[in-house]
Amino acid sequence: MSGLDELTREELQALVVKLYGTVQSQQTEIAELKATVEHQTRRIGDLEKEVARLRGGGSSNPLCIRPSVAKKEKSARKKRKHCFARKSLDPTEVICHAFEECPDCGRRLSGGHIKWRHQVVEIPQVRIEVTDHLFIERYCGVCKKRHVPDAALVLAGVVVGKKSVGIGLMSLIGYLKTVCRVPIGQIRNLLDALWGLSISAGEIVEILHDVAELGESAYKDLLERVRGSPMVHADETGWREDGVNGYIWSFSNPDVRYYTYWQSRGAAVAKEVLGDEFVGTLVADFYAAYNFYDGPKQRCWVHLCRDLNALVEKNSDLPEVASWVESVVQVYRRAKESVNAEHTELERSRLKVDFEQELLDLAKPHLKVMTSVQRVLAERIEGFIGELFTFVCDPEIPSENNAAERAIRPAVVARKISGGSRSARGSKTCSVLRTLFETWTMQGRNTIDACREMITASANAQATASQ
């Protein structure tokens, strides 16, 4: 009680009042904590009952937390046939590092063995090469004529016509713009940073147009190869030309990717591109523009499955929808399994008919039933039933249009970067360059070298034709 003896009566009364208030607040807090403990105790009891119910007895109240998902056992990792680590390159120079003298005693050293190797890959800093080609006129005293070498013959394979930019630089600019999707301004900066070359944006654009015009013949040849292909994947995506909406169309097979720009998205475009020469199988999604083709078609099951999954998600409270979708998917899975089995052509034709009938039986109960949520997809199945199982008869035909999706993706990425093109000539250039570079890539060629070869061949052909 040290210090309290010295307090006055009034100070002791004030202290008592303060302590009384503290006691009251602590009692209130204790009451609240007791109520919380009682609530948690009841909650623990409810959870224990729920656990007991899940184990075989107890309360039937639904558990408000999701049960843990059982962990799947990981299978052994498949061993790779090849190591994909970067391999050592063939050295262009070898430098040996060794002590000529002992760092401790100074004795002269010789011989030895390689302790370790450290390979360094570096790009040398180089400047551009600017070559002045001087054409000297000389007089022949016998013939009484003056002679100057033909520039077209002398500079064949070096430059196109009277241009000052070499074929190698033209190929690099086309590669940067088309394959690497580098904007014009960044191409300028790159050329300046690496080689000290100052070139205007307008000249870069003209170079791209020139490369496309020189590749026009190869572009037409690739279209003929598409038309003569036994199978073509088709797709389209939006593309703006001078602010006006249009479309980039893609037609591809395992060896060729062909692109063309049209303002229309109608069937007339696909009909014009494929022409009457195409008699193979057309693989596409369910877009009506491809309905014109009377030959064999394979509609994309990935698109259909995507819409089926969306239907289940939208109607998660209707278990019959999920059951119907699973039945449709099971038909597709069994059709895919039949492709890998050994069957004769007659057996494959019968399997195709059986799968079509089975799928129609699933769709019929929902046809023209306005209250059925499956109606739209059921009617799609009925409308395209003859084009869903073409892959069963011909195992070379894929059941999906993923090849077209992969072919159109570079154009989509380029559109997000540039926003489109500014003129009809620009759209044509984009289509030609993308066709050439994407095709060379699919063929496993070095695209810069392939572009250089194409420009050289085209320039030589033009020079020969003009003579």
Protein Blocks (a to p, Z undefined) as FASTA:
>chain_A
ZZjlmpcfklmmmmmmmmmmmmmmmmmmmmmmmmmmmmmmmmmmmmmmmmmmmnogajfb
dcfbdcdddddddddddddfbdcbdcddddfbdcddddfbdfknopaceejidfbdcddd
dddddddddddddddddddfklopacdddfklmmgokagcjbfbdfklmmmmmmmmmmno
pafklmmmmmmmmnopacdfklmmmmmmmmmmmmmmmmmmmmmmmmmpcbdcddddddde
ehiacdddddddfkbccddddfbfcfklmmmmnommbccdcdddfbfklmmpmbdcdddf
klmmmmmmmmmmmmmmlmklmmmmmmmmmmmmmmmmmmmpccdfklmmmmmmmmmmmmmm
mmmmmgopakbmklmmmmmmmmmmmmmmmmmmmmmbcfbfklmmmmmmmmmmmmmmnopa
fbfklmmmmmmmmmmmmmmmmnopafklmmmmmmmmmmmmmmmmmZZ
